[in-house]
């Protein structure tokens, strides 16, 4: 006995196909734009983000350099491939040493921050203030390195 073959249902209408053009630019990159203000979460207080002059950036980098010298284990952390667990090896040193450097950074970068706010600030508030500051300085350094790289002649092989 022959087997019955099922009939295919023919579509009555052609499916609608949308063509989406993707615009990809190889030179496109993420750009950090510093905020005008930073919100200290627990205090619900907005603080003006500092205008980062080269002198202020240099002073901040100097403080960060002193912190890295004071906590030798920080030199071993690969910040380009950073994982939060990377800090475990230096956590005890950081908890003892870092607060004085952090306070110095905050007073330098946010001079309008009141002492009472510093006393009531939580660790989250400190992160709210420091993270965009570090991003802004890193963006500035990467821009500088890019400009220097564009201007540096590449030696030719003789």
Beta strands, then each sheet from edge to edge (+ up, - down):
strand 1: 37-40
strand 2: 45-48
sheet 1: 1+ 2-
end
